[in-house]
């Protein structure tokens, strides 16, 4: 009977592991599908040398083309130096392009860290899925499902914004031709205000080729921007979820009624069971701390760029949105979507950063509220050490200058609004 029971338990655990992996792949892998086509996701171990070379070449080509198109914007700003509005428009495009390229390079050179945190989060997810009951598993699925829905909405916003930028030059040409402007009066503009020195874009063939070449960069823009941001959302959410599960595990560990449901162990045996379970909790806490540090290493420079660059970019976009009627390169919808995207991006980073801080610090309070007095003295002292460590929050920062939270979001928006007010008065 013991052998049969053991075999059934092993079979049940394998089923749970398989189910946990399936749910993880279903809900927590959208960022991988976005980053892998542009070479930012770590290479698979089973790939041969040729596949690895093609993968690296793909990453190089995508980033190089992005840099080439973005660099051409410098020619635009020189040509438009006498037009203040056009200069602001180009500045907004240049700053956003710089930020996207910065994200791409940061993840490209830290792919080993991406692999490390992906393995850790996957392990924690499967462990939590197998350890807890159906009710907790439903909670895990709900959190992952809501997160996936939010990321899909965010991805849709990015796609619509980028497509709007790619299509706006065609809208501009249609508007100018509808106004019966002569061929000499029509202004030809390429997507993202790109320029190709030495190429006469008034020639229809040249303009078509340059338009296609500039529009192609929309694909890496979407994948870089959405992939990086969704990567951040997914893993911060998972770390926060694991803090909730850790709190639940510690609470159950010191809950005498739940512990006593096991077949009447002696006090010594009960103490051993609690110590072993508490050791697992400590190890999980250490993994969460390590995961927080990896996220800090991955996103610290990116967040610094967002705090600095997004302030300037949002200021320029707000200016464009207000005076879009004077613009010959696009439309009000383009700038409004662009502004919504930028505000949403800043809010998302700060919101989830704030959640991580709150969840990590809540562990100390929840641990104190458990029935720790049911445990022996040694275990109580061990719990005190965990509580002491939990008083130090897990966070992501902007190169150590500021901890990312909702307060930072407020400061960025206030600063951008102040700059906008000043520039509008000057204009």
ChimeraX attribute file (.defattr): number of C-alpha atoms within 10 A of each C-alpha:
attribute: neighborCount
match mode: 1-to-1
recipient: residues
	/A:1	6
	/A:2	7
	/A:3	8
	/A:4	9
	/A:5	10
	/A:6	11
	/A:7	12
	/A:8	12
	/A:9	12
	/A:10	12
	/A:11	12
	/A:12	13
	/A:13	14
	/A:14	13
	/A:15	13
	/A:16	17
	/A:17	18
	/A:18	14
	/A:19	15
	/A:20	22
	/A:21	16
	/A:22	12
	/A:23	19
	/A:24	18
	/A:25	12
	/A:26	14
	/A:27	18
	/A:28	23
	/A:29	16
	/A:30	18
	/A:31	22
	/A:32	17
	/A:33	12
	/A:34	22
	/A:35	26
	/A:36	16
	/A:37	17
	/A:38	25
	/A:39	25
	/A:40	27
	/A:41	23
	/A:42	19
	/A:43	16
	/A:44	10
	/A:45	7
	/A:46	8
	/A:47	11
	/A:48	9
	/A:49	9
	/A:50	9
	/A:51	13
	/A:52	16
	/A:53	12
	/A:54	12
	/A:55	20
	/A:56	16
	/A:57	13
	/A:58	16
	/A:59	21
	/A:60	15
	/A:61	13
	/A:62	21
	/A:63	21
	/A:64	13
	/A:65	16
	/A:66	22
	/A:67	16
	/A:68	16
	/A:69	21
	/A:70	23
	/A:71	16
	/A:72	17
	/A:73	21
	/A:74	16
	/A:75	14
	/A:76	17
	/A:77	20
	/A:78	10
	/A:79	12
	/A:80	15
	/A:81	12
	/A:82	10
	/A:83	10
	/A:84	11
	/A:85	19
	/A:86	21
	/A:87	18
	/A:88	23
	/A:89	24
	/A:90	22
	/A:91	20
	/A:92	23
	/A:93	19
	/A:94	22
	/A:95	22
	/A:96	21
	/A:97	21
	/A:98	17
	/A:99	19
	/A:100	26
	/A:101	20
	/A:102	17
	/A:103	23
	/A:104	26
	/A:105	14
	/A:106	19
	/A:107	22
	/A:108	21
	/A:109	12
	/A:110	15
	/A:111	16
	/A:112	14
	/A:113	17
	/A:114	20
	/A:115	14
	/A:116	13
	/A:117	20
	/A:118	18
	/A:119	12
	/A:120	16
	/A:121	20
	/A:122	17
	/A:123	14
	/A:124	19
	/A:125	24
	/A:126	19
	/A:127	15
	/A:128	21
	/A:129	23
	/A:130	20
	/A:131	15
	/A:132	13
	/A:133	10
	/A:134	11
	/A:135	9
	/A:136	15
	/A:137	16
	/A:138	12
	/A:139	12
	/A:140	20
	/A:141	18
	/A:142	13
	/A:143	16
	/A:144	21
	/A:145	16
	/A:146	12
	/A:147	19
	/A:148	20
	/A:149	13
	/A:150	14
	/A:151	21
	/A:152	15
	/A:153	12
	/A:154	19
	/A:155	19
	/A:156	14
	/A:157	18
	/A:158	23
	/A:159	19
	/A:160	17
	/A:161	21
	/A:162	23
	/A:163	17
	/A:164	20
	/A:165	25
	/A:166	23
	/A:167	17
	/A:168	22
	/A:169	23
	/A:170	18
	/A:171	16
	/A:172	20
	/A:173	18
	/A:174	12
	/A:175	15
	/A:176	18
	/A:177	14
	/A:178	9
	/A:179	10
	/A:180	11
	/A:181	12
	/A:182	9
	/A:183	10
	/A:184	7
	/A:185	10
	/A:186	17
	/A:187	15
	/A:188	17
	/A:189	21
	/A:190	24
	/A:191	27
	/A:192	26
	/A:193	25
	/A:194	24
	/A:195	23
	/A:196	16
	/A:197	9
	/A:198	6
	/A:199	11
	/A:200	12
	/A:201	20
	/A:202	15
	/A:203	10
	/A:204	10
	/A:205	11
	/A:206	12
	/A:207	17
	/A:208	14
	/A:209	12
	/A:210	20
	/A:211	21
	/A:212	13
	/A:213	16
	/A:214	23
	/A:215	20
	/A:216	16
	/A:217	22
	/A:218	19
	/A:219	16
	/A:220	23
	/A:221	22
	/A:222	22
	/A:223	24
	/A:224	27
	/A:225	23
	/A:226	26
	/A:227	27
	/A:228	23
	/A:229	20
	/A:230	27
	/A:231	21
	/A:232	20
	/A:233	21
	/A:234	20
	/A:235	20
	/A:236	23
	/A:237	20
	/A:238	23
	/A:239	25
	/A:240	22
	/A:241	20
	/A:242	22
	/A:243	21
	/A:244	17
	/A:245	21
	/A:246	21
	/A:247	23
	/A:248	17
	/A:249	20
	/A:250	23
	/A:251	19
	/A:252	15
	/A:253	23
	/A:254	21
	/A:255	17
	/A:256	15
	/A:257	10
	/A:258	11
	/A:259	16
	/A:260	11
	/A:261	9
	/A:262	9
	/A:263	7
	/A:264	10
	/A:265	13
	/A:266	9
	/A:267	10
	/A:268	10
	/A:269	11
	/A:270	16
	/A:271	16
	/A:272	12
	/A:273	15
	/A:274	19
	/A:275	18
	/A:276	12
	/A:277	15
	/A:278	19
	/A:279	14
	/A:280	15
	/A:281	19
	/A:282	18
	/A:283	12
	/A:284	18
	/A:285	21
	/A:286	14
	/A:287	17
	/A:288	24
	/A:289	19
	/A:290	15
	/A:291	22
	/A:292	23
	/A:293	17
	/A:294	17
	/A:295	21
	/A:296	20
	/A:297	17
	/A:298	21
	/A:299	23
	/A:300	23
	/A:301	18
	/A:302	23
	/A:303	25
	/A:304	18
	/A:305	20
	/A:306	25
	/A:307	20
	/A:308	14
	/A:309	18
	/A:310	24
	/A:311	24
	/A:312	22
	/A:313	26
	/A:314	27
	/A:315	26
	/A:316	26
	/A:317	28
	/A:318	23
	/A:319	23
	/A:320	25
	/A:321	20
	/A:322	13
	/A:323	13
	/A:324	21
	/A:325	11
	/A:326	12
	/A:327	15
	/A:328	19
	/A:329	22
	/A:330	24
	/A:331	20
	/A:332	15
	/A:333	15
	/A:334	22
	/A:335	23
	/A:336	18
	/A:337	20
	/A:338	25
	/A:339	21
	/A:340	15
	/A:341	18
	/A:342	20
	/A:343	17
	/A:344	14
	/A:345	20
	/A:346	21
	/A:347	19
	/A:348	20
	/A:349	24
	/A:350	23
	/A:351	18
	/A:352	23
	/A:353	24
	/A:354	21
	/A:355	17
	/A:356	26
	/A:357	19
	/A:358	16
	/A:359	20
	/A:360	26
	/A:361	18
	/A:362	18
	/A:363	24
	/A:364	21
	/A:365	13
	/A:366	15
	/A:367	22
	/A:368	13
	/A:369	10
	/A:370	17
	/A:371	15
	/A:372	21
	/A:373	12
	/A:374	13
	/A:375	19
	/A:376	14
	/A:377	11
	/A:378	11
	/A:379	19
	/A:380	15
	/A:381	13
	/A:382	15
	/A:383	20
	/A:384	16
	/A:385	12
	/A:386	18
	/A:387	19
	/A:388	11
	/A:389	17
	/A:390	20
	/A:391	14
	/A:392	12
	/A:393	18
	/A:394	25
	/A:395	22
	/A:396	29
	/A:397	21
	/A:398	19
	/A:399	16
	/A:400	12
	/A:401	9
	/A:402	15
	/A:403	20
	/A:404	25
	/A:405	23
	/A:406	19
	/A:407	13
	/A:408	19
	/A:409	20
	/A:410	14
	/A:411	13
	/A:412	22
	/A:413	19
	/A:414	13
	/A:415	16
	/A:416	21
	/A:417	18
	/A:418	13
	/A:419	18
	/A:420	20
	/A:421	15
	/A:422	12
	/A:423	14
	/A:424	14
	/A:425	7
	/A:426	7
	/A:427	9
